[in-house]
Amino acid sequence: MGNTQSAKQDSTPELGADRGSDQGSFTPGQATVFNTIEEIGTLTRAMRKVGRPVALVPTMGALHEGHLSLVKAAQRMPRAVVVVSIFVNPLQFAEGEDLDAYPRTLEADVEKLHAASVDAVFAPNAREMYPNGPRTTVQPGAIGAILEGAFRPTHFAGVLTVVNKLFQITHCDHAYFGEKDYQQLMVIQQMVNDLNMGVTVHGVPIVRQQDGLALSSRNQYLSEADRELALTLSAALTAGAFVAEGGAEKVLSTARQIIESVPEIELDYLELRGADLGEPPEMGDARLLVAARVGSTRLIDNVNLPLGIGFKNIEGEGEG
């Protein structure tokens, strides 16, 4: 990473960042904060003009190691200017969801990004992002109506609208998203393909705690008892993946049995899909996805598995 940082210093013009900047002017690796579209656009246009790629990591804040893994992936892009956006997007929350309660920890988030040598932070408010309200939105189509979309019908339109705006605002050519929100990743990739956006979308593997719990900003809602219950979800996915050689029915029945053994968990869905979220293949890459409520907290998780093949057979290929 040292070489990347020195390369950043070589061709970066000094830019003023009048309003909303913690640093007063842009310095690479210092997590300079920009609050307006005009400011961040001035920076990223200048970077693109001198041939520097812009790598965007969109977040809603409350940052954890999962987010920082996206940052590290973005920083591996040669000569990239890494921009992290922090914006709790009201469009992706339906009435009755946790928009008001969603954790907002901007100061602590910026400290983490500074320690990670992020170049710029874009932290607008809702009025800056939607000065005229949500008049124009991007619809996800059929892929947005299944799984999460069946339980949160307006969610992906809100996600795609804000991601589209962030792509335009930051002039990014690369964007990084976690695979924990796997359906979100697929929906965004579809938008980029269908609307001919010049952005390369990168999926980054799920980061888990040592006991298997997938990192999520919503984990902080969990009581100690609920957190123990939440481990059931990753345990079920792991057990299902372990029997992937036995086919789809075996995967689903194994995972479902584990979840149903814990009556405190309220299951929204447990589904096996192809890697593109279509019908699962008889043999090949598949995704086992789950969403459930643990206490008052709704969690999602997923795992990749070699359906009809099994991990041990993949590992054994080429041996002998």
Beta strands, then each sheet from edge to edge (+ up, - down):
strand 1: 32-34
strand 2: 54-59
strand 3: 81-86
strand 4: 120-122
strand 5: 174-178
strand 6: 200-204
strand 7: 265-274
strand 8: 284-294
strand 9: 297-307
sheet 1: 1+ 4+ 3+ 2+ 5+ 6+
sheet 2: 7+ 8- 9+
end
